[in-house]
């Protein structure tokens, strides 16, 4: 019960005005007690999803669970995240505390400077993207990976009830974009790959953010060699495929498109699509937290013009208030 109550406090942040949340909260004690009893008696069943599409920037299909199920997701996440995070490699950055896009970009730049000896040596970068990442996760393989860390069969059974509630291209395939548990579970899944890259391939300069990753080296032939090993490992061990049009081996100076920025040897610029999306969102919202968030992100690279436009929006917003 204590975990469910703490999970509710975390879940509630930023959602108090949502109708489904208010309806659940109207009989909060009864609803949490009911969930607790179902979990204790092992009779919990996961409900369905409300599906909708977003474009951020590419089209994504989001599946939203009921409030009751999302509360369960938070309760699971609170217990599982500390268990798994200590096993993740330092250089996986998606959906982790004290990580995120900005730190991934800083690490990319740090590695690039070291590997190129401050741009005095030709640096080659292998960049890859996994095809239909969330939709391709094999649930059976995921459960087998989880069993290496979790001995409690009841916890495994509960996680399996959550994963079984969704399928994408076939039964037993995919995790829903929208579940908090999915964010953690894909990291558990991809940790198998991270460990392979770091310990088997011995890639020193490797950064992964979700399904995007880069490996850096002065030796292009070595990158060509490990690309075949990477492709084989993903297919055989994780049932994943690299995106056929999003794999490249290029020099750092020719420009590497990674996490919204195009990186060059001595500078980086915001990707055109990222810039358009940012300006589109600013046209819809001039809230200070949104403006400050974008200004913080733009501090990473060369973006004087767009920062000037955002500050203009900020001044207009303050004046209108």
HELIX and SHEET records of a PDB file:
HELIX    1   1 UNK A    2  UNK A   12  1                                  11    
HELIX    2   2 UNK A   19  UNK A   26  1                                   8    
HELIX    3   3 UNK A   28  UNK A   40  1                                  13    
HELIX    4   4 UNK A   67  UNK A   85  1                                  19    
HELIX    5   5 UNK A  101  UNK A  115  1                                  15    
HELIX    6   6 UNK A  133  UNK A  136  1                                   4    
HELIX    7   7 UNK A  139  UNK A  147  1                                   9    
HELIX    8   8 UNK A  153  UNK A  164  1                                  12    
HELIX    9   9 UNK A  180  UNK A  195  1                                  16    
HELIX   10  10 UNK A  196  UNK A  200  3                                   5    
HELIX   11  11 UNK A  220  UNK A  238  1                                  19    
HELIX   12  12 UNK A  252  UNK A  254  5                                   3    
HELIX   13  13 UNK A  272  UNK A  284  1                                  13    
HELIX   14  14 UNK A  288  UNK A  298  1                                  11    
HELIX   15  15 UNK A  304  UNK A  320  1                                  17    
SHEET    1   A 2 UNK A  49  UNK A  55  0                                        
SHEET    2   A 2 UNK A  59  UNK A  65 -1                                        
SHEET    1   B 4 UNK A 206  UNK A 209  0                                        
SHEET    2   B 4 UNK A 212  UNK A 217 -1                                        
SHEET    3   B 4 UNK A 124  UNK A 129 -1                                        
SHEET    4   B 4 UNK A 248  UNK A 251 -1                                        
SHEET    1   C 3 UNK A 256  UNK A 258  0                                        
SHEET    2   C 3 UNK A 261  UNK A 263 -1                                        
SHEET    3   C 3 UNK A 268  UNK A 270 -1                                        
END                                                                             
